[in-house]
Amino acid sequence: MPILARRQCSLDRRPWPQRVSSAATRPLTRYLSSQAAYPHGFGGSLIGRLWVKETANVNDVALDVLAPAGGEDILEIGFGPGRTLGKLAERGARVAGVDVSGEMVRLATRRNQELVRSAGLGLTQTDGIGLPFEDGSFDVVLSVHNLYFWPEPATTLAEIVRVLRPGGRALLVFRGREHPLPKRLDPAVYREVTTAQCVDWMTRAGFVTTSRVRPPAVSTEVSFVLGSTSA
Ligand SMILES: C[S@@+](CC[C@H](N)C(=O)[O-])C[C@H]1O[C@@H](n2cnc3c(N)ncnc32)[C@H](O)[C@@H]1O
C-alpha cells in the first residue's frame, strides 16, 4: 500500500495547489460517496431528503419512459427517500421496493405511510444480490442512480430477469462514464460504468432486447437503458 501510494504521488503531475486542494477535500469526497452508496445516520437522512428535489427530474422522466399501465407490478431497486414509489402508485401501479440502507427504508416508509397502510407497500432492506421475491413477480423493474454501487451487477441483473414476468421490462438510469460527477467521487465506492457495458451486462443476464433511450428532457450524460425479457 505505501509503495502504491508513493507511485501514485510521483505520477500526479498536477500543479501543487491543485494537489493540496484535492488532498484537503478527499475526506469530504469519501464521506459523500459513502453516504450516496449507503446512506446512514444523521448525514444519510439529510442527503436522502436532498435527493427528493435533486433527482426529481431524472426520476420523472424515467416514469414517462416506462409509462406504467394501471395495475402493473413494479419493483424499484435503491428507492432512496421513496418519492418515486409514491409517483408510481399515483399512476396506478402496485409497488414494492428494496434498498440496502435501513435509513432509506425508514425515510421512504414515513414518506409513503398511507401506501404502506392501505396498499400494502412492501419495502425491504437488501443489497440486491438476491431479490426476496418469487420468480415472475413483476412487470417492471426500475433503478435510478444505483448501478455504480451494486457489489455484483451481473448477479443483480440475473435476479431482475428472474423476478420479471415474460415480456417484462427493466429501466436502469445512471450517470455514465461520460458524466463528470462519478469521476469526482471516490472510485472505491463509485464504479464507473459505460452505457455499452450496461447493455452488455443486461444482454448476458438474459434480456432479449436492450437499448439506450435518449429522452430530450435530460442531459445525454445520463444514460437510460431499457431492457425487456422474452414474451
Ligand atoms: C444516489 S441514491 C438514489 C436514490 C433514488 N433512486 C433517487 O434517484 O433519488 C442511491 C440509493 O441506492 C441505494 N443502494 C446502494 N447500493 C444498493 C444495493 N446494492 N442494493 C439496493 N440499494 C442500493 C442507496 O441506499 C441509496 O438509497
The ligand as a Tripos MOL2 file, in Angstrom:
@<TRIPOS>MOLECULE
LIG
   27    29     1     0     0
SMALL
NO_CHARGES

@<TRIPOS>ATOM
      1 C1        -27.8730    8.0090   -5.1400 C.3       1 LIG1
      2 S1        -29.1650    7.2480   -4.2440 S.3       1 LIG1
      3 C2        -30.5030    7.2690   -5.4170 C.3       1 LIG1
      4 C3        -31.8510    7.1820   -4.7610 C.3       1 LIG1
      5 C4        -33.0630    7.2710   -5.7000 C.3       1 LIG1
      6 N1        -33.1230    6.1850   -6.6380 N.3       1 LIG1
      7 C5        -33.0890    8.5750   -6.4310 C.2       1 LIG1
      8 O1        -32.9700    8.5790   -7.6640 O.co2     1 LIG1
      9 O2        -33.2200    9.6040   -5.7510 O.co2     1 LIG1
     10 C6        -28.6570    5.5490   -4.2460 C.3       1 LIG1
     11 C7        -29.5680    4.6290   -3.4380 C.3       1 LIG1
     12 O3        -29.2450    3.2840   -3.7570 O.3       1 LIG1
     13 C8        -29.1940    2.5230   -2.5710 C.3       1 LIG1
     14 N2        -28.2880    1.3710   -2.8380 N.ar      1 LIG1
     15 C9        -26.9550    1.3990   -2.9630 C.ar      1 LIG1
     16 N3        -26.4810    0.1560   -3.2120 N.ar      1 LIG1
     17 C10       -27.5580   -0.6540   -3.2530 C.ar      1 LIG1
     18 C11       -27.7300   -2.0560   -3.4790 C.ar      1 LIG1
     19 N4        -26.6820   -2.8610   -3.6990 N.pl3     1 LIG1
     20 N5        -28.9760   -2.5660   -3.4530 N.ar      1 LIG1
     21 C12       -30.0480   -1.7690   -3.2090 C.ar      1 LIG1
     22 N6        -29.9390   -0.4360   -2.9880 N.ar      1 LIG1
     23 C13       -28.7290    0.1110   -3.0160 C.ar      1 LIG1
     24 C14       -28.7030    3.5040   -1.5190 C.3       1 LIG1
     25 O4        -29.0260    3.0830   -0.2170 O.3       1 LIG1
     26 C15       -29.4290    4.7830   -1.9270 C.3       1 LIG1
     27 O5        -30.7020    4.8570   -1.3470 O.3       1 LIG1
@<TRIPOS>BOND
     1     1     2 1
     2     2     3 1
     3     2    10 1
     4     3     4 1
     5     4     5 1
     6     5     6 1
     7     5     7 1
     8     7     8 2
     9     7     9 1
    10    10    11 1
    11    11    12 1
    12    11    26 1
    13    12    13 1
    14    13    14 1
    15    13    24 1
    16    14    15 ar
    17    14    23 ar
    18    15    16 ar
    19    16    17 ar
    20    17    18 ar
    21    17    23 ar
    22    18    19 1
    23    18    20 ar
    24    20    21 ar
    25    21    22 ar
    26    22    23 ar
    27    24    25 1
    28    24    26 1
    29    26    27 1
@<TRIPOS>SUBSTRUCTURE
     1 LIG1         1 GROUP 0 **** ****
